[in-house]
Each structure stands twice: as structure tokens, then as C-alpha cells.
Amino acid sequence: MTARRFLAMALAGAVALLAGCASAPARPGLSEVGIYSAGQGSAFLPYAQGMAAYLSANGLRAHAIESRGSIENLQKVDMEPQRLGTAFLGTAFEAVKGTGAWTQGRPHGNVRALFPMYETSFQVVALRSSGLAALRQLEGKRVGVGPAGGPAESFFLGLAQAVGLQVQAVPGTPAALAADLLAGRIDALWQGAALPIPAIKQVADAADAVVFGLSDSELAAMLQRFPFLSPATVASNTYRGQVAPLKSVAAWNFVVAHKDLPEADAYWITRTVLGAADPQAAIHASAGPTRAANAPNNTVVPFHPGALKFYREQGVQGLR
């Protein structure tokens, strides 16, 4: 091989190497990241676990952290620059504005959005033997509402107040409350998550149960009380024994971060997760909507500059 040919081949290899480096996202400066999620039986926890495994496989050591859900996640992320969190946008609206009672009037101004997860809708399940099949019938009943201080509890209590319903709200993890319902220790269970909601499916698969949503007037009251929600429909046969569509409300969930998470890290995390060819296979079965095109569904939380950089590269418009 002549010296000239050797130099030409070396130069071509160097150019190819530089081109490859330019197209691949730079590795983040973080050595590890924790992702606040929710408790056992929730939809957030397996999503965060799948996301952590995917990030770890791509070079950033990550782990899911169990929590009480969106409220605690937003509180933690607002204070911790090197942690991420899963968050329901309804709760994030209260955090950013400082309007939820749990915020004590303090806006959580450090929270920034990274990328969309999936939509959350809400349903109720009761054993058929109880005779309960509508929200109004829950008057005076023991209703599981998810973790104390969590978003499911907050939205159910808001709905009950809006329609003048008096109930005994029973807090707990979704899995524990599903077991309580099956054992007859509570009368019904209200939950919100991606469809099918794991705790409600657990009950419907294990017993003769009735899953129900909201009437037209209850839906209107819910949307007036929580204007950031939107109407949603639960298709027939989403749950065992559910023969007709259900009316519900829904809002998106997003992964959030602290504003001081370095821009390069926020960019890398966003690009890596949204770059998954099949997010359901790579992250979790609920992650089908984890796509850049769904980022505009967040009009509540400002986007992190690192995430915005990625969305601009993808041609996603209308973000702030």
C-alpha cells in the first residue's frame, strides 16, 4: 500500500468518525438519575422502571423511585436539580400556578417539561353484588381514592364537592385498595391512569365487577371544576364485563425536570427516549404516545431549554 493511499484511507476514516459523532447525541454529564414515580399498582411506577432501564441501556444509570404520585413528584423535582418525575398535567397546572391547596399558595417555578408519556383517564369500579353502578350511588360509601394527597384523591374530592356528594374517602396504594375492594373493606375504587387502569383491571379480572364513568352532568361539573381536563371515552371491552363505552375525563402525563438540570442532559434524555423506534417495546406498554408529535399537548408547564432544542430539530412547533 502506498503512503498516499494509506493517508487517503485514514482521512476517509476520520471523516466518517466525525460524521458519526455529529449524528449521535452526546452522552450526558450526569452519572445517574432518579425518576420519582408512584406506588405499587400504579401506572407511573412500571413506566418509570421501563424508562430507567432504557436510559441505563443507553449509557445513563437510572432508577425509578417509588412515591405518592404527581404531587410528591412535583414537590421533589421543584427542589432537586438531578431528579426527574412523572406528572399528571392537571396536578402540574396546580403546581405551576400555586393554586392547589397542597401548594399552600406557592408556585413551583422550577419545574420544566421534558416529554409526553400518555393520557390519564378516570373510572370507578365496584363489585356487582354491591349494586353500585353510578357516581351518585356512592353517597356515604367508602371509596378508595389512591395515595393520601395524591392527584386521584384531589380530583375525586373536587368532583364530589362539585356535585354535592358526601363520601368516605379511603387513601392507599392502588394495589392495596384493589385488594380492599375485593375483600369488601371498601365499597368502590376511583383511579386514574393509562387504559386499562391496572388497579381497576385487577378487580375486574378477579371478580364480577362493574366499571363506570360519569354522567353528562357530572362530566360538565368536573370540567368546570378542573378546566385543564378534557372529555374522554373508554371504549367497550376495555375491562372484562364492560359492554358499553364510558364517559370520562382525561389529561396528559409528562416527564418533568428541574430548570437547573443541565441543558445537555435534558437534551440527551429527551432525544434518547423519544428516539425509541418502538416506545411500547423499549419502555412500557403504555408508552405508545411517548412521541415528539404529542409534545404540544402540554400547555401547562414551560419546556426545559434542552427539550426545546430537540423539538426544534424535529420541527415541532408551538412550544414554550
C-alpha positions in Angstrom: 0.0 0.0 0.0 1.4 3.4 -1.0 1.8 6.2 1.5 -0.6 8.3 -0.5 -3.3 5.6 -0.5 -2.8 5.0 3.3 -3.2 8.7 4.0 -6.4 8.8 1.9 -7.9 5.9 3.7 -7.0 7.3 7.1 -8.6 10.7 6.1 -11.8 8.9 4.9 -12.0 7.0 8.2 -11.5 10.2 10.2 -14.3 12.0 8.3 -16.7 9.0 8.8 -15.9 9.0 12.5 -16.5 12.7 12.9 -19.8 12.4 10.9 -20.9 9.6 13.3 -20.1 11.7 16.3 -22.0 14.6 14.9 -25.2 12.5 14.4 -25.1 10.7 17.8 -26.3 12.6 20.9 -23.5 13.4 23.3 -23.5 11.4 26.5 -24.9 13.3 29.5 -22.7 14.8 32.2 -24.9 13.2 34.9 -23.6 10.0 36.3 -27.0 8.8 37.4 -30.6 10.0 37.7 -33.6 9.0 39.8 -37.2 9.2 38.5 -39.9 9.8 41.0 -43.0 7.8 40.0 -45.7 6.3 42.3 -46.5 3.2 44.4 -47.2 -0.4 43.7 -50.2 -1.0 41.5 -49.9 2.4 39.8 -49.3 3.1 36.1 -46.4 5.6 36.8 -44.1 3.0 38.5 -43.8 0.5 35.7 -43.4 3.3 33.1 -40.6 4.9 35.2 -39.0 1.4 35.7 -39.0 0.8 31.9 -37.7 4.3 31.2 -34.9 3.8 33.8 -33.9 0.5 32.2 -33.9 2.1 28.7 -31.8 5.1 29.8 -29.4 2.7 31.6 -29.0 0.6 28.5 -28.2 3.7 26.6 -25.5 5.0 28.9 -27.1 6.9 31.8 -27.5 4.9 35.0 -31.2 5.5 36.1 -33.6 4.1 38.6 -37.3 4.5 39.5 -38.2 5.9 42.9 -41.5 5.0 44.5 -43.5 7.9 45.7 -47.1 9.0 46.4 -47.5 10.2 42.8 -47.7 13.5 41.0 -48.0 15.9 43.9 -44.9 14.5 45.7 -43.0 14.2 42.4 -43.6 17.8 41.5 -42.6 18.9 45.0 -39.4 16.8 44.8 -38.4 17.9 41.3 -39.0 21.5 42.2 -36.2 21.2 44.8 -33.9 18.6 43.2 -32.0 19.5 40.0 -30.8 16.0 39.4 -34.1 14.1 39.6 -36.9 13.6 37.1 -40.5 12.9 37.8 -43.7 11.6 36.2 -46.5 14.1 36.5 -50.2 14.4 35.6 -50.6 17.8 33.9 -53.7 18.6 35.9 -51.6 18.5 39.1 -48.7 20.2 37.3 -51.2 23.1 36.5 -51.8 23.5 40.2 -48.1 23.3 40.9 -47.0 26.0 38.4 -49.9 28.3 39.3 -49.7 27.6 43.1 -53.5 27.1 43.1 -53.8 23.6 44.5 -54.4 23.5 48.3 -51.4 21.3 48.6 -49.1 24.0 47.2 -50.1 26.4 50.1 -50.2 29.2 47.5 -46.5 28.7 46.5 -45.9 28.4 42.7 -43.5 25.6 41.9 -41.5 27.7 39.5 -38.5 25.3 39.0 -40.5 22.6 37.2 -39.9 22.1 33.4 -41.4 19.6 31.0 -39.3 17.1 29.0 -41.6 14.8 27.0 -45.1 13.3 26.9 -45.9 9.9 28.4 -49.6 9.0 27.8 -53.1 10.2 28.6 -54.7 9.5 32.0 -58.5 8.9 32.3 -60.5 8.2 35.4 -63.0 5.5 36.2 -64.7 3.8 39.2 -65.1 0.1 39.9 -67.4 -1.7 42.4 -68.4 -5.3 42.9 -71.6 -6.1 41.1 -73.0 -7.6 44.3 -72.9 -4.1 45.9 -75.5 -2.7 43.4 -73.3 0.3 42.8 -73.1 1.4 39.2 -73.1 5.2 39.2 -71.3 8.0 40.9 -74.4 9.3 42.7 -74.8 5.9 44.3 -71.5 6.4 46.2 -73.2 8.8 48.7 -71.9 7.8 52.2 -69.8 4.9 50.8 -66.2 4.0 51.4 -64.3 4.9 48.2 -60.7 4.2 47.6 -59.0 7.3 46.2 -55.3 6.4 45.8 -52.4 7.7 47.9 -53.2 10.4 50.5 -52.5 13.8 49.0 -52.2 12.3 45.5 -53.8 13.5 42.3 -56.5 10.8 42.2 -57.7 11.8 45.7 -57.5 15.5 44.8 -59.6 15.1 41.7 -62.2 12.8 43.3 -62.7 15.2 46.2 -63.0 18.1 43.8 -65.6 16.1 41.8 -67.5 15.1 44.9 -67.6 18.7 46.1 -68.7 19.9 42.6 -71.7 17.5 42.5 -72.6 17.7 46.2 -71.6 14.1 47.0 -70.6 13.0 50.6 -68.3 10.0 50.7 -65.8 8.4 53.0 -62.5 8.8 51.0 -60.1 6.0 51.8 -56.4 6.6 50.9 -53.9 3.9 50.0 -51.8 2.4 47.2 -53.8 1.3 44.1 -52.8 -2.3 44.6 -53.8 -2.3 48.3 -57.1 -0.6 47.6 -57.9 -3.1 44.9 -57.3 -5.9 47.4 -59.5 -4.0 49.9 -62.4 -3.8 47.4 -62.2 -7.5 46.6 -62.2 -8.2 50.4 -65.2 -5.9 51.0 -63.3 -3.4 53.2 -64.3 -0.6 50.8 -67.3 -0.1 48.5 -65.7 1.3 45.4 -62.4 2.3 43.9 -61.6 5.5 41.9 -58.4 5.6 39.9 -56.7 7.4 37.0 -54.0 6.0 34.7 -53.5 4.9 31.1 -56.1 2.4 29.9 -56.7 -0.1 31.1 -56.1 1.2 34.6 -54.1 -1.5 36.4 -55.9 -1.5 39.7 -59.3 -1.4 38.1 -58.4 -4.2 35.7 -57.1 -6.2 38.7 -60.6 -6.0 40.3 -62.5 -6.7 37.0 -60.3 -9.7 36.2 -60.7 -11.2 39.7 -64.4 -10.7 40.4 -67.8 -9.9 38.9 -67.4 -6.1 38.9 -68.9 -3.0 37.4 -66.7 -0.3 35.9 -68.4 3.1 35.4 -67.6 6.7 34.4 -69.5 9.9 34.6 -73.0 11.1 33.6 -73.3 14.2 31.3 -74.0 16.5 34.3 -71.1 15.0 36.3 -68.8 15.4 33.4 -69.8 19.0 33.0 -69.2 19.7 36.7 -65.8 18.0 36.5 -64.7 20.1 33.5 -65.9 23.3 35.1 -64.0 22.5 38.4 -60.9 21.4 36.5 -60.7 23.3 33.2 -57.4 21.7 32.1 -59.1 18.3 31.8 -60.9 17.2 28.6 -63.7 14.8 27.8 -62.7 11.2 27.1 -64.3 7.9 26.1 -63.4 4.5 27.4 -64.1 2.0 24.6 -66.3 -1.0 25.2 -64.4 -4.1 26.4 -61.6 -2.2 27.9 -62.4 -4.1 31.0 -63.8 -7.6 31.5 -67.6 -7.3 31.6 -67.7 -3.7 30.3 -70.2 -3.9 27.4 -70.7 -0.2 26.6 -68.5 2.8 26.2 -68.0 5.0 29.3 -67.7 8.8 29.5 -64.8 10.1 31.4 -62.2 12.9 31.7 -58.6 12.8 30.8 -55.4 14.8 30.7 -51.8 14.1 29.6 -48.9 13.0 31.8 -45.4 14.3 31.1 -41.9 13.6 32.5 -40.6 16.7 34.2 -37.3 18.0 35.4 -35.8 20.9 37.4 -35.0 24.0 35.4 -31.3 23.7 36.5 -30.9 20.2 35.1 -28.0 20.9 32.6 -29.3 21.6 29.1 -27.1 18.9 27.6 -28.5 16.3 29.9 -32.1 17.4 29.3 -31.5 17.3 25.6 -29.9 13.8 25.7 -32.6 12.3 27.9 -35.4 13.8 25.7 -33.7 12.7 22.4 -32.9 9.2 23.7 -36.4 8.4 25.0 -38.2 10.0 22.0 -35.7 8.3 19.7 -37.0 4.8 20.6 -38.3 3.2 17.4 -41.0 1.3 19.4 -41.6 3.0 22.8 -44.0 0.3 23.8 -41.3 -2.3 23.4 -38.5 -0.1 24.7 -40.2 1.5 27.7 -43.6 0.2 28.6 -46.9 -1.0 27.0 -48.5 2.4 27.9 -45.7 4.4 26.1 -47.2 4.3 22.6 -48.0 8.1 22.8 -44.4 8.9 24.0 -43.7 10.7 20.8 -42.3 14.1 19.9 -45.5 14.9 18.0 -47.5 14.8 21.2 -45.4 17.5 23.0 -47.9 20.3 22.1 -50.4 18.6 24.4 -48.6 20.4 27.2 -49.7 24.0 27.5 -49.2 24.0 31.3 -45.6 23.6 32.2 -42.8 25.5 30.4 -40.4 23.2 28.5 -36.8 22.8 29.5 -34.4 24.5 27.0 -32.7 21.2 26.4 -36.1 19.6 25.4 -37.0 22.6 23.3 -33.7 22.2 21.4 -34.7 18.7 20.4 -38.2 19.6 19.4 -36.9 22.5 17.2 -34.7 19.9 15.4 -37.8 17.8 14.9 -39.8 20.7 13.5 -42.3 20.6 16.4 -44.0 24.0 16.6 -45.9 26.0 19.2 -44.0 25.1 22.3 -42.8 27.4 25.0 
